[in-house]
Amino acid sequence: MKVVYTDHLVERIELRGIPYNLPKDVYQGREEVFFDTQTNHFVALSKKEYFGKLRTVVVPFDKFSDRIKLVTIHPIEEKDKTQRIKSGRWISR
């Protein structure tokens, strides 16, 4: 399946100095996937090195018949992940 980046994601990569392949690596190596009921995006999570620390990194994405569109990228704290699951915002997939 073809993986494409949104303009927003490319902007975030350039602005934050994130390695270009990191979002794709997170998606392809995802350890967990949720559906975000607030944004209507799927969310891939994976532990990756992020600015010198091992962090859980989130990459929201959309699935289409011919491609996967990666929306953005950011690290997340375990407590924030837990809260989103408890509140029902994130539903396991």
PDB file of N, CA, C and O in Angstrom, chain B, residues numbered from 101:
ATOM      1  N   MET B 101       0.854  -1.179   0.000  1.00  0.00           N
ATOM      2  CA  MET B 101       0.000   0.000   0.000  1.00  0.00           C
ATOM      3  C   MET B 101       0.894   1.235   0.000  1.00  0.00           C
ATOM      4  O   MET B 101       1.881   1.293   0.734  1.00  0.00           O
ATOM      5  N   LYS B 102       0.558   2.193  -0.800  1.00  0.00           N
ATOM      6  CA  LYS B 102       1.315   3.441  -0.889  1.00  0.00           C
ATOM      7  C   LYS B 102       1.073   4.295   0.363  1.00  0.00           C
ATOM      8  O   LYS B 102      -0.064   4.443   0.810  1.00  0.00           O
ATOM      9  N   VAL B 103       2.143   4.848   0.916  1.00  0.00           N
ATOM     10  CA  VAL B 103       2.055   5.727   2.082  1.00  0.00           C
ATOM     11  C   VAL B 103       2.397   7.140   1.642  1.00  0.00           C
ATOM     12  O   VAL B 103       3.462   7.380   1.072  1.00  0.00           O
ATOM     13  N   VAL B 104       1.479   8.088   1.910  1.00  0.00           N
ATOM     14  CA  VAL B 104       1.705   9.487   1.532  1.00  0.00           C
ATOM     15  C   VAL B 104       1.626  10.379   2.762  1.00  0.00           C
ATOM     16  O   VAL B 104       0.949  10.057   3.737  1.00  0.00           O
ATOM     17  N   TYR B 105       2.325  11.499   2.701  1.00  0.00           N
ATOM     18  CA  TYR B 105       2.340  12.485   3.784  1.00  0.00           C
ATOM     19  C   TYR B 105       1.458  13.669   3.412  1.00  0.00           C
ATOM     20  O   TYR B 105       1.456  14.107   2.262  1.00  0.00           O
ATOM     21  N   THR B 106       0.710  14.187   4.381  1.00  0.00           N
ATOM     22  CA  THR B 106      -0.036  15.425   4.148  1.00  0.00           C
ATOM     23  C   THR B 106       0.952  16.597   4.130  1.00  0.00           C
ATOM     24  O   THR B 106       2.076  16.482   4.619  1.00  0.00           O
ATOM     25  N   ASP B 107       0.526  17.704   3.569  1.00  0.00           N
ATOM     26  CA  ASP B 107       1.350  18.915   3.593  1.00  0.00           C
ATOM     27  C   ASP B 107       1.640  19.324   5.035  1.00  0.00           C
ATOM     28  O   ASP B 107       2.737  19.785   5.350  1.00  0.00           O
ATOM     29  N   HIS B 108       0.655  19.151   5.897  1.00  0.00           N
ATOM     30  CA  HIS B 108       0.832  19.496   7.312  1.00  0.00           C
ATOM     31  C   HIS B 108       1.963  18.665   7.928  1.00  0.00           C
ATOM     32  O   HIS B 108       2.800  19.199   8.656  1.00  0.00           O
ATOM     33  N   LEU B 109       1.988  17.371   7.640  1.00  0.00           N
ATOM     34  CA  LEU B 109       3.034  16.508   8.182  1.00  0.00           C
ATOM     35  C   LEU B 109       4.406  16.933   7.679  1.00  0.00           C
ATOM     36  O   LEU B 109       5.354  16.992   8.462  1.00  0.00           O
ATOM     37  N   VAL B 110       4.530  17.224   6.416  1.00  0.00           N
ATOM     38  CA  VAL B 110       5.812  17.669   5.852  1.00  0.00           C
ATOM     39  C   VAL B 110       6.256  18.969   6.528  1.00  0.00           C
ATOM     40  O   VAL B 110       7.437  19.153   6.823  1.00  0.00           O
ATOM     41  N   GLU B 111       5.304  19.860   6.766  1.00  0.00           N
ATOM     42  CA  GLU B 111       5.597  21.126   7.451  1.00  0.00           C
ATOM     43  C   GLU B 111       6.115  20.870   8.870  1.00  0.00           C
ATOM     44  O   GLU B 111       7.081  21.497   9.304  1.00  0.00           O
ATOM     45  N   ARG B 112       5.464  19.939   9.597  1.00  0.00           N
ATOM     46  CA  ARG B 112       5.886  19.594  10.961  1.00  0.00           C
ATOM     47  C   ARG B 112       7.301  19.000  10.948  1.00  0.00           C
ATOM     48  O   ARG B 112       8.125  19.335  11.798  1.00  0.00           O
ATOM     49  N   ILE B 113       7.572  18.133   9.994  1.00  0.00           N
ATOM     50  CA  ILE B 113       8.887  17.498   9.868  1.00  0.00           C
ATOM     51  C   ILE B 113       9.967  18.562   9.692  1.00  0.00           C
ATOM     52  O   ILE B 113      10.997  18.539  10.365  1.00  0.00           O
ATOM     53  N   GLU B 114       9.711  19.492   8.779  1.00  0.00           N
ATOM     54  CA  GLU B 114      10.686  20.547   8.501  1.00  0.00           C
ATOM     55  C   GLU B 114      10.833  21.488   9.690  1.00  0.00           C
ATOM     56  O   GLU B 114      11.952  21.855  10.051  1.00  0.00           O
ATOM     57  N   LEU B 115       9.729  21.882  10.298  1.00  0.00           N
ATOM     58  CA  LEU B 115       9.739  22.825  11.412  1.00  0.00           C
ATOM     59  C   LEU B 115      10.443  22.252  12.641  1.00  0.00           C
ATOM     60  O   LEU B 115      11.195  22.954  13.316  1.00  0.00           O
ATOM     61  N   ARG B 116      10.195  20.967  12.929  1.00  0.00           N
ATOM     62  CA  ARG B 116      10.733  20.347  14.144  1.00  0.00           C
ATOM     63  C   ARG B 116      12.046  19.601  13.921  1.00  0.00           C
ATOM     64  O   ARG B 116      12.663  19.141  14.882  1.00  0.00           O
ATOM     65  N   GLY B 117      12.473  19.478  12.682  1.00  0.00           N
ATOM     66  CA  GLY B 117      13.712  18.754  12.401  1.00  0.00           C
ATOM     67  C   GLY B 117      13.586  17.255  12.629  1.00  0.00           C
ATOM     68  O   GLY B 117      14.548  16.598  13.026  1.00  0.00           O
ATOM     69  N   ILE B 118      12.420  16.727  12.381  1.00  0.00           N
ATOM     70  CA  ILE B 118      12.148  15.299  12.554  1.00  0.00           C
ATOM     71  C   ILE B 118      12.685  14.544  11.339  1.00  0.00           C
ATOM     72  O   ILE B 118      12.513  15.006  10.211  1.00  0.00           O
ATOM     73  N   PRO B 119      13.328  13.397  11.541  1.00  0.00           N
ATOM     74  CA  PRO B 119      13.775  12.601  10.397  1.00  0.00           C
ATOM     75  C   PRO B 119      12.597  12.283   9.469  1.00  0.00           C
ATOM     76  O   PRO B 119      11.529  11.883   9.932  1.00  0.00           O
ATOM     77  N   TYR B 120      12.794  12.459   8.177  1.00  0.00           N
ATOM     78  CA  TYR B 120      11.702  12.356   7.203  1.00  0.00           C
ATOM     79  C   TYR B 120      10.998  10.997   7.249  1.00  0.00           C
ATOM     80  O   TYR B 120       9.780  10.932   7.081  1.00  0.00           O
ATOM     81  N   ASN B 121      11.733   9.931   7.470  1.00  0.00           N
ATOM     82  CA  ASN B 121      11.125   8.599   7.444  1.00  0.00           C
ATOM     83  C   ASN B 121      10.480   8.179   8.757  1.00  0.00           C
ATOM     84  O   ASN B 121       9.835   7.132   8.812  1.00  0.00           O
ATOM     85  N   LEU B 122      10.637   8.969   9.817  1.00  0.00           N
ATOM     86  CA  LEU B 122      10.103   8.577  11.119  1.00  0.00           C
ATOM     87  C   LEU B 122       8.589   8.336  11.095  1.00  0.00           C
ATOM     88  O   LEU B 122       8.155   7.321  11.640  1.00  0.00           O
ATOM     89  N   PRO B 123       7.762   9.196  10.505  1.00  0.00           N
ATOM     90  CA  PRO B 123       6.316   8.915  10.496  1.00  0.00           C
ATOM     91  C   PRO B 123       5.982   7.586   9.815  1.00  0.00           C
ATOM     92  O   PRO B 123       5.143   6.829  10.304  1.00  0.00           O
ATOM     93  N   LYS B 124       6.629   7.308   8.703  1.00  0.00           N
ATOM     94  CA  LYS B 124       6.391   6.047   8.001  1.00  0.00           C
ATOM     95  C   LYS B 124       6.870   4.875   8.848  1.00  0.00           C
ATOM     96  O   LYS B 124       6.211   3.836   8.888  1.00  0.00           O
ATOM     97  N   ASP B 125       8.003   5.023   9.524  1.00  0.00           N
ATOM     98  CA  ASP B 125       8.517   3.975  10.413  1.00  0.00           C
ATOM     99  C   ASP B 125       7.548   3.695  11.562  1.00  0.00           C
ATOM    100  O   ASP B 125       7.333   2.540  11.932  1.00  0.00           O
ATOM    101  N   VAL B 126       6.965   4.754  12.123  1.00  0.00           N
ATOM    102  CA  VAL B 126       5.984   4.587  13.204  1.00  0.00           C
ATOM    103  C   VAL B 126       4.778   3.821  12.672  1.00  0.00           C
ATOM    104  O   VAL B 126       4.323   2.864  13.298  1.00  0.00           O
ATOM    105  N   TYR B 127       4.264   4.235  11.526  1.00  0.00           N
ATOM    106  CA  TYR B 127       3.090   3.570  10.951  1.00  0.00           C
ATOM    107  C   TYR B 127       3.387   2.093  10.654  1.00  0.00           C
ATOM    108  O   TYR B 127       2.621   1.212  11.045  1.00  0.00           O
ATOM    109  N   GLN B 128       4.492   1.832   9.969  1.00  0.00           N
ATOM    110  CA  GLN B 128       4.796   0.460   9.566  1.00  0.00           C
ATOM    111  C   GLN B 128       5.174  -0.429  10.749  1.00  0.00           C
ATOM    112  O   GLN B 128       4.937  -1.636  10.708  1.00  0.00           O
ATOM    113  N   GLY B 129       5.757   0.145  11.799  1.00  0.00           N
ATOM    114  CA  GLY B 129       6.150  -0.628  12.974  1.00  0.00           C
ATOM    115  C   GLY B 129       5.186  -0.465  14.131  1.00  0.00           C
ATOM    116  O   GLY B 129       5.533  -0.735  15.280  1.00  0.00           O
ATOM    117  N   ARG B 130       3.987  -0.027  13.831  1.00  0.00           N
ATOM    118  CA  ARG B 130       3.008   0.284  14.882  1.00  0.00           C
ATOM    119  C   ARG B 130       2.806  -0.889  15.832  1.00  0.00           C
ATOM    120  O   ARG B 130       2.679  -2.043  15.421  1.00  0.00           O
ATOM    121  N   GLU B 131       2.780  -0.551  17.113  1.00  0.00           N
ATOM    122  CA  GLU B 131       2.565  -1.528  18.172  1.00  0.00           C
ATOM    123  C   GLU B 131       1.108  -1.539  18.609  1.00  0.00           C
ATOM    124  O   GLU B 131       0.601  -2.541  19.112  1.00  0.00           O
ATOM    125  N   GLU B 132       0.441  -0.396  18.406  1.00  0.00           N
ATOM    126  CA  GLU B 132      -0.977  -0.264  18.757  1.00  0.00           C
ATOM    127  C   GLU B 132      -1.647   0.612  17.710  1.00  0.00           C
ATOM    128  O   GLU B 132      -1.019   1.480  17.105  1.00  0.00           O
ATOM    129  N   VAL B 133      -2.944   0.364  17.510  1.00  0.00           N
ATOM    130  CA  VAL B 133      -3.748   1.212  16.619  1.00  0.00           C
ATOM    131  C   VAL B 133      -5.070   1.495  17.314  1.00  0.00           C
ATOM    132  O   VAL B 133      -5.708   0.597  17.863  1.00  0.00           O
ATOM    133  N   PHE B 134      -5.465   2.753  17.279  1.00  0.00           N
ATOM    134  CA  PHE B 134      -6.745   3.177  17.837  1.00  0.00           C
ATOM    135  C   PHE B 134      -7.489   3.987  16.788  1.00  0.00           C
ATOM    136  O   PHE B 134      -6.908   4.445  15.804  1.00  0.00           O
ATOM    137  N   PHE B 135      -8.800   4.157  17.018  1.00  0.00           N
ATOM    138  CA  PHE B 135      -9.569   5.104  16.227  1.00  0.00           C
ATOM    139  C   PHE B 135      -9.888   6.267  17.143  1.00  0.00           C
ATOM    140  O   PHE B 135     -10.427   6.074  18.232  1.00  0.00           O
ATOM    141  N   ASP B 136      -9.555   7.482  16.706  1.00  0.00           N
ATOM    142  CA  ASP B 136      -9.791   8.690  17.489  1.00  0.00           C
ATOM    143  C   ASP B 136     -11.174   9.228  17.134  1.00  0.00           C
ATOM    144  O   ASP B 136     -11.386   9.731  16.031  1.00  0.00           O
ATOM    145  N   THR B 137     -12.108   9.120  18.068  1.00  0.00           N
ATOM    146  CA  THR B 137     -13.492   9.534  17.814  1.00  0.00           C
ATOM    147  C   THR B 137     -13.649  11.041  17.712  1.00  0.00           C
ATOM    148  O   THR B 137     -14.662  11.524  17.207  1.00  0.00           O
ATOM    149  N   GLN B 138     -12.663  11.789  18.182  1.00  0.00           N
ATOM    150  CA  GLN B 138     -12.733  13.250  18.105  1.00  0.00           C
ATOM    151  C   GLN B 138     -12.259  13.759  16.746  1.00  0.00           C
ATOM    152  O   GLN B 138     -12.827  14.710  16.209  1.00  0.00           O
ATOM    153  N   THR B 139     -11.229  13.135  16.191  1.00  0.00           N
ATOM    154  CA  THR B 139     -10.666  13.615  14.918  1.00  0.00           C
ATOM    155  C   THR B 139     -11.080  12.765  13.723  1.00  0.00           C
ATOM    156  O   THR B 139     -10.889  13.164  12.574  1.00  0.00           O
ATOM    157  N   ASN B 140     -11.650  11.587  14.000  1.00  0.00           N
ATOM    158  CA  ASN B 140     -12.018  10.627  12.956  1.00  0.00           C
ATOM    159  C   ASN B 140     -10.824  10.130  12.148  1.00  0.00           C
ATOM    160  O   ASN B 140     -10.950   9.826  10.962  1.00  0.00           O
ATOM    161  N   HIS B 141      -9.662  10.050  12.800  1.00  0.00           N
ATOM    162  CA  HIS B 141      -8.466   9.463  12.198  1.00  0.00           C
ATOM    163  C   HIS B 141      -8.124   8.196  12.976  1.00  0.00           C
ATOM    164  O   HIS B 141      -8.424   8.085  14.165  1.00  0.00           O
ATOM    165  N   PHE B 142      -7.501   7.254  12.299  1.00  0.00           N
ATOM    166  CA  PHE B 142      -6.863   6.155  12.994  1.00  0.00           C
ATOM    167  C   PHE B 142      -5.577   6.708  13.585  1.00  0.00           C
ATOM    168  O   PHE B 142      -5.055   7.714  13.104  1.00  0.00           O
ATOM    169  N   VAL B 143      -5.061   6.061  14.626  1.00  0.00           N
ATOM    170  CA  VAL B 143      -3.859   6.531  15.303  1.00  0.00           C
ATOM    171  C   VAL B 143      -2.913   5.346  15.494  1.00  0.00           C
ATOM    172  O   VAL B 143      -3.260   4.358  16.142  1.00  0.00           O
ATOM    173  N   ALA B 144      -1.714   5.458  14.923  1.00  0.00           N
ATOM    174  CA  ALA B 144      -0.679   4.437  15.101  1.00  0.00           C
ATOM    175  C   ALA B 144       0.277   4.899  16.190  1.00  0.00           C
ATOM    176  O   ALA B 144       0.680   6.061  16.217  1.00  0.00           O
ATOM    177  N   LEU B 145       0.639   3.988  17.087  1.00  0.00           N
ATOM    178  CA  LEU B 145       1.587   4.292  18.154  1.00  0.00           C
ATOM    179  C   LEU B 145       2.742   3.306  18.097  1.00  0.00           C
ATOM    180  O   LEU B 145       2.553   2.112  17.860  1.00  0.00           O
ATOM    181  N   SER B 146       3.932   3.826  18.317  1.00  0.00           N
ATOM    182  CA  SER B 146       5.119   2.989  18.348  1.00  0.00           C
ATOM    183  C   SER B 146       6.182   3.680  19.194  1.00  0.00           C
ATOM    184  O   SER B 146       6.270   4.907  19.215  1.00  0.00           O
ATOM    185  N   LYS B 147       6.982   2.886  19.886  1.00  0.00           N
ATOM    186  CA  LYS B 147       8.101   3.454  20.656  1.00  0.00           C
ATOM    187  C   LYS B 147       9.271   3.648  19.696  1.00  0.00           C
ATOM    188  O   LYS B 147       9.725   2.699  19.056  1.00  0.00           O
ATOM    189  N   LYS B 148       9.742   4.862  19.603  1.00  0.00           N
ATOM    190  CA  LYS B 148      10.843   5.212  18.705  1.00  0.00           C
ATOM    191  C   LYS B 148      11.757   6.210  19.403  1.00  0.00           C
ATOM    192  O   LYS B 148      11.355   6.881  20.353  1.00  0.00           O
ATOM    193  N   GLU B 149      12.974   6.295  18.925  1.00  0.00           N
ATOM    194  CA  GLU B 149      13.866   7.331  19.424  1.00  0.00           C
ATOM    195  C   GLU B 149      13.379   8.661  18.845  1.00  0.00           C
ATOM    196  O   GLU B 149      13.250   8.817  17.631  1.00  0.00           O
ATOM    197  N   TYR B 150      13.120   9.589  19.719  1.00  0.00           N
ATOM    198  CA  TYR B 150      12.591  10.901  19.342  1.00  0.00           C
ATOM    199  C   TYR B 150      13.430  11.940  20.076  1.00  0.00           C
ATOM    200  O   TYR B 150      13.288  12.127  21.284  1.00  0.00           O
ATOM    201  N   PHE B 151      14.290  12.600  19.346  1.00  0.00           N
ATOM    202  CA  PHE B 151      15.203  13.597  19.904  1.00  0.00           C
ATOM    203  C   PHE B 151      16.009  13.052  21.083  1.00  0.00           C
ATOM    204  O   PHE B 151      16.103  13.667  22.145  1.00  0.00           O
ATOM    205  N   GLY B 152      16.586  11.871  20.849  1.00  0.00           N
ATOM    206  CA  GLY B 152      17.517  11.296  21.819  1.00  0.00           C
ATOM    207  C   GLY B 152      16.897  10.498  22.946  1.00  0.00           C
ATOM    208  O   GLY B 152      17.617   9.961  23.787  1.00  0.00           O
ATOM    209  N   LYS B 153      15.574  10.408  22.984  1.00  0.00           N
ATOM    210  CA  LYS B 153      14.901   9.637  24.032  1.00  0.00           C
ATOM    211  C   LYS B 153      13.964   8.624  23.397  1.00  0.00           C
ATOM    212  O   LYS B 153      13.394   8.878  22.336  1.00  0.00           O
ATOM    213  N   LEU B 154      13.804   7.479  24.042  1.00  0.00           N
ATOM    214  CA  LEU B 154      12.829   6.498  23.593  1.00  0.00           C
ATOM    215  C   LEU B 154      11.455   6.972  24.053  1.00  0.00           C
ATOM    216  O   LEU B 154      11.178   7.041  25.250  1.00  0.00           O
ATOM    217  N   ARG B 155      10.605   7.295  23.090  1.00  0.00           N
ATOM    218  CA  ARG B 155       9.281   7.864  23.393  1.00  0.00           C
ATOM    219  C   ARG B 155       8.201   7.110  22.632  1.00  0.00           C
ATOM    220  O   ARG B 155       8.476   6.492  21.603  1.00  0.00           O
ATOM    221  N   THR B 156       6.991   7.159  23.128  1.00  0.00           N
ATOM    222  CA  THR B 156       5.856   6.677  22.348  1.00  0.00           C
ATOM    223  C   THR B 156       5.483   7.807  21.398  1.00  0.00           C
ATOM    224  O   THR B 156       5.217   8.934  21.816  1.00  0.00           O
ATOM    225  N   VAL B 157       5.469   7.479  20.114  1.00  0.00           N
ATOM    226  CA  VAL B 157       5.186   8.475  19.076  1.00  0.00           C
ATOM    227  C   VAL B 157       3.865   8.110  18.412  1.00  0.00           C
ATOM    228  O   VAL B 157       3.603   6.944  18.118  1.00  0.00           O
ATOM    229  N   VAL B 158       3.037   9.128  18.182  1.00  0.00           N
ATOM    230  CA  VAL B 158       1.710   8.977  17.593  1.00  0.00           C
ATOM    231  C   VAL B 158       1.725   9.516  16.165  1.00  0.00           C
ATOM    232  O   VAL B 158       2.244  10.601  15.902  1.00  0.00           O
ATOM    233  N   VAL B 159       1.146   8.738  15.248  1.00  0.00           N
ATOM    234  CA  VAL B 159       0.961   9.193  13.866  1.00  0.00           C
ATOM    235  C   VAL B 159      -0.495   8.935  13.478  1.00  0.00           C
ATOM    236  O   VAL B 159      -0.863   7.796  13.193  1.00  0.00           O
ATOM    237  N   PRO B 160      -1.328   9.978  13.465  1.00  0.00           N
ATOM    238  CA  PRO B 160      -2.691   9.826  12.969  1.00  0.00           C
ATOM    239  C   PRO B 160      -2.659   9.561  11.458  1.00  0.00           C
ATOM    240  O   PRO B 160      -1.820  10.101  10.737  1.00  0.00           O
ATOM    241  N   PHE B 161      -3.594   8.714  10.998  1.00  0.00           N
ATOM    242  CA  PHE B 161      -3.620   8.380   9.573  1.00  0.00           C
ATOM    243  C   PHE B 161      -5.025   8.073   9.097  1.00  0.00           C
ATOM    244  O   PHE B 161      -5.919   7.769   9.886  1.00  0.00           O
ATOM    245  N   ASP B 162      -5.199   8.159   7.788  1.00  0.00           N
ATOM    246  CA  ASP B 162      -6.457   7.813   7.130  1.00  0.00           C
ATOM    247  C   ASP B 162      -6.181   6.687   6.150  1.00  0.00           C
ATOM    248  O   ASP B 162      -5.140   6.659   5.494  1.00  0.00           O
ATOM    249  N   LYS B 163      -7.134   5.751   6.057  1.00  0.00           N
ATOM    250  CA  LYS B 163      -7.007   4.619   5.143  1.00  0.00           C
ATOM    251  C   LYS B 163      -7.922   4.840   3.943  1.00  0.00           C
ATOM    252  O   LYS B 163      -9.099   5.171   4.084  1.00  0.00           O
ATOM    253  N   PHE B 164      -7.354   4.651   2.777  1.00  0.00           N
ATOM    254  CA  PHE B 164      -8.104   4.699   1.532  1.00  0.00           C
ATOM    255  C   PHE B 164      -7.860   3.391   0.788  1.00  0.00           C
ATOM    256  O   PHE B 164      -6.981   2.621   1.175  1.00  0.00           O
ATOM    257  N   SER B 165      -8.601   3.130  -0.246  1.00  0.00           N
ATOM    258  CA  SER B 165      -8.444   1.862  -0.969  1.00  0.00           C
ATOM    259  C   SER B 165      -7.075   1.740  -1.624  1.00  0.00           C
ATOM    260  O   SER B 165      -6.574   0.628  -1.795  1.00  0.00           O
ATOM    261  N   ASP B 166      -6.460   2.862  -1.995  1.00  0.00           N
ATOM    262  CA  ASP B 166      -5.194   2.816  -2.726  1.00  0.00           C
ATOM    263  C   ASP B 166      -4.002   3.407  -1.972  1.00  0.00           C
ATOM    264  O   ASP B 166      -2.880   3.387  -2.477  1.00  0.00           O
ATOM    265  N   ARG B 167      -4.242   3.936  -0.760  1.00  0.00           N
ATOM    266  CA  ARG B 167      -3.137   4.591  -0.051  1.00  0.00           C
ATOM    267  C   ARG B 167      -3.460   4.756   1.435  1.00  0.00           C
ATOM    268  O   ARG B 167      -4.607   4.648   1.870  1.00  0.00           O
ATOM    269  N   ILE B 168      -2.398   5.021   2.186  1.00  0.00           N
ATOM    270  CA  ILE B 168      -2.489   5.417   3.593  1.00  0.00           C
ATOM    271  C   ILE B 168      -1.969   6.845   3.649  1.00  0.00           C
ATOM    272  O   ILE B 168      -0.868   7.123   3.173  1.00  0.00           O
ATOM    273  N   LYS B 169      -2.751   7.754   4.227  1.00  0.00           N
ATOM    274  CA  LYS B 169      -2.327   9.153   4.329  1.00  0.00           C
ATOM    275  C   LYS B 169      -1.964   9.446   5.781  1.00  0.00           C
ATOM    276  O   LYS B 169      -2.820   9.391   6.664  1.00  0.00           O
ATOM    277  N   LEU B 170      -0.677   9.761   6.027  1.00  0.00           N
ATOM    278  CA  LEU B 170      -0.210  10.110   7.362  1.00  0.00           C
ATOM    279  C   LEU B 170      -0.446  11.598   7.586  1.00  0.00           C
ATOM    280  O   LEU B 170      -0.049  12.424   6.763  1.00  0.00           O
ATOM    281  N   VAL B 171      -1.090  11.940   8.695  1.00  0.00           N
ATOM    282  CA  VAL B 171      -1.582  13.298   8.929  1.00  0.00           C
ATOM    283  C   VAL B 171      -0.570  14.180   9.662  1.00  0.00           C
ATOM    284  O   VAL B 171      -0.287  15.293   9.218  1.00  0.00           O
ATOM    285  N   THR B 172      -0.023  13.694  10.781  1.00  0.00           N
ATOM    286  CA  THR B 172       0.933  14.473  11.569  1.00  0.00           C
ATOM    287  C   THR B 172       1.712  13.512  12.460  1.00  0.00           C
ATOM    288  O   THR B 172       1.536  12.297  12.368  1.00  0.00           O
ATOM    289  N   ILE B 173       2.560  14.044  13.308  1.00  0.00           N
ATOM    290  CA  ILE B 173       3.367  13.216  14.208  1.00  0.00           C
ATOM    291  C   ILE B 173       3.639  13.986  15.489  1.00  0.00           C
ATOM    292  O   ILE B 173       3.893  15.190  15.460  1.00  0.00           O
ATOM    293  N   HIS B 174       3.583  13.274  16.625  1.00  0.00           N
ATOM    294  CA  HIS B 174       3.952  13.894  17.902  1.00  0.00           C
ATOM    295  C   HIS B 174       4.168  12.819  18.955  1.00  0.00           C
ATOM    296  O   HIS B 174       3.593  11.734  18.867  1.00  0.00           O
ATOM    297  N   PRO B 175       4.995  13.116  19.951  1.00  0.00           N
ATOM    298  CA  PRO B 175       5.170  12.173  21.060  1.00  0.00           C
ATOM    299  C   PRO B 175       3.982  12.286  22.009  1.00  0.00           C
ATOM    300  O   PRO B 175       3.272  13.292  22.023  1.00  0.00           O
ATOM    301  N   ILE B 176       3.779  11.233  22.803  1.00  0.00           N
ATOM    302  CA  ILE B 176       2.689  11.261  23.778  1.00  0.00           C
ATOM    303  C   ILE B 176       3.165  10.612  25.074  1.00  0.00           C
ATOM    304  O   ILE B 176       3.911   9.632  25.062  1.00  0.00           O
ATOM    305  N   GLU B 177       2.725  11.170  26.166  1.00  0.00           N
ATOM    306  CA  GLU B 177       3.022  10.614  27.488  1.00  0.00           C
ATOM    307  C   GLU B 177       2.050   9.452  27.751  1.00  0.00           C
ATOM    308  O   GLU B 177       0.922   9.452  27.259  1.00  0.00           O
ATOM    309  N   GLU B 178       2.497   8.488  28.515  1.00  0.00           N
ATOM    310  CA  GLU B 178       1.662   7.324  28.835  1.00  0.00           C
ATOM    311  C   GLU B 178       0.360   7.747  29.520  1.00  0.00           C
ATOM    312  O   GLU B 178      -0.699   7.181  29.248  1.00  0.00           O
ATOM    313  N   LYS B 179       0.440   8.741  30.406  1.00  0.00           N
ATOM    314  CA  LYS B 179      -0.771   9.191  31.119  1.00  0.00           C
ATOM    315  C   LYS B 179      -1.796   9.789  30.152  1.00  0.00           C
ATOM    316  O   LYS B 179      -3.001   9.635  30.355  1.00  0.00           O
ATOM    317  N   ASP B 180      -1.325  10.471  29.102  1.00  0.00           N
ATOM    318  CA  ASP B 180      -2.246  11.056  28.120  1.00  0.00           C
ATOM    319  C   ASP B 180      -2.894   9.967  27.267  1.00  0.00           C
ATOM    320  O   ASP B 180      -4.083  10.033  26.957  1.00  0.00           O
ATOM    321  N   LYS B 181      -2.104   8.975  26.895  1.00  0.00           N
ATOM    322  CA  LYS B 181      -2.631   7.826  26.138  1.00  0.00           C
ATOM    323  C   LYS B 181      -3.709   7.128  26.961  1.00  0.00           C
ATOM    324  O   LYS B 181      -4.796   6.843  26.458  1.00  0.00           O
ATOM    325  N   THR B 182      -3.397   6.851  28.247  1.00  0.00           N
ATOM    326  CA  THR B 182      -4.340   6.181  29.136  1.00  0.00           C
ATOM    327  C   THR B 182      -5.631   6.983  29.275  1.00  0.00           C
ATOM    328  O   THR B 182      -6.719   6.410  29.246  1.00  0.00           O
ATOM    329  N   GLN B 183      -5.522   8.291  29.425  1.00  0.00           N
ATOM    330  CA  GLN B 183      -6.706   9.136  29.575  1.00  0.00           C
ATOM    331  C   GLN B 183      -7.582   9.105  28.322  1.00  0.00           C
ATOM    332  O   GLN B 183      -8.808   9.070  28.424  1.00  0.00           O
ATOM    333  N   ARG B 184      -6.966   9.116  27.156  1.00  0.00           N
ATOM    334  CA  ARG B 184      -7.740   9.084  25.904  1.00  0.00           C
ATOM    335  C   ARG B 184      -8.473   7.764  25.736  1.00  0.00           C
ATOM    336  O   ARG B 184      -9.575   7.726  25.188  1.00  0.00           O
ATOM    337  N   ILE B 185      -7.867   6.690  26.202  1.00  0.00           N
ATOM    338  CA  ILE B 185      -8.525   5.386  26.144  1.00  0.00           C
ATOM    339  C   ILE B 185      -9.668   5.333  27.159  1.00  0.00           C
ATOM    340  O   ILE B 185     -10.777   4.919  26.823  1.00  0.00           O
ATOM    341  N   LYS B 186      -9.398   5.752  28.405  1.00  0.00           N
ATOM    342  CA  LYS B 186     -10.418   5.733  29.471  1.00  0.00           C
ATOM    343  C   LYS B 186     -11.629   6.585  29.118  1.00  0.00           C
ATOM    344  O   LYS B 186     -12.765   6.202  29.396  1.00  0.00           O
ATOM    345  N   SER B 187     -11.384   7.746  28.502  1.00  0.00           N
ATOM    346  CA  SER B 187     -12.483   8.661  28.181  1.00  0.00           C
ATOM    347  C   SER B 187     -13.317   8.181  26.994  1.00  0.00           C
ATOM    348  O   SER B 187     -14.405   8.698  26.744  1.00  0.00           O
ATOM    349  N   GLY B 188     -12.804   7.198  26.268  1.00  0.00           N
ATOM    350  CA  GLY B 188     -13.513   6.713  25.095  1.00  0.00           C
ATOM    351  C   GLY B 188     -13.145   7.442  23.822  1.00  0.00           C
ATOM    352  O   GLY B 188     -13.664   7.138  22.748  1.00  0.00           O
ATOM    353  N   ARG B 189     -12.250   8.404  23.943  1.00  0.00           N
ATOM    354  CA  ARG B 189     -11.812   9.137  22.741  1.00  0.00           C
ATOM    355  C   ARG B 189     -11.097   8.191  21.789  1.00  0.00           C
ATOM    356  O   ARG B 189     -11.338   8.230  20.583  1.00  0.00           O
ATOM    357  N   TRP B 190     -10.218   7.341  22.314  1.00  0.00           N
ATOM    358  CA  TRP B 190      -9.495   6.364  21.497  1.00  0.00           C
ATOM    359  C   TRP B 190     -10.124   4.987  21.703  1.00  0.00           C
ATOM    360  O   TRP B 190     -10.257   4.517  22.833  1.00  0.00           O
ATOM    361  N   ILE B 191     -10.504   4.356  20.614  1.00  0.00           N
ATOM    362  CA  ILE B 191     -11.097   3.016  20.640  1.00  0.00           C
ATOM    363  C   ILE B 191     -10.106   2.075  19.980  1.00  0.00           C
ATOM    364  O   ILE B 191      -9.633   2.344  18.876  1.00  0.00           O
ATOM    365  N   SER B 192      -9.789   0.975  20.645  1.00  0.00           N
ATOM    366  CA  SER B 192      -8.837   0.001  20.132  1.00  0.00           C
ATOM    367  C   SER B 192      -9.312  -0.594  18.822  1.00  0.00           C
ATOM    368  O   SER B 192     -10.499  -0.866  18.645  1.00  0.00           O
ATOM    369  N   ARG B 193      -8.373  -0.795  17.902  1.00  0.00           N
ATOM    370  CA  ARG B 193      -8.677  -1.414  16.603  1.00  0.00           C
ATOM    371  C   ARG B 193      -7.914  -2.652  16.414  1.00  0.00           C
ATOM    372  O   ARG B 193      -8.044  -3.305  15.379  1.00  0.00           O
TER     373      ARG B 193
END
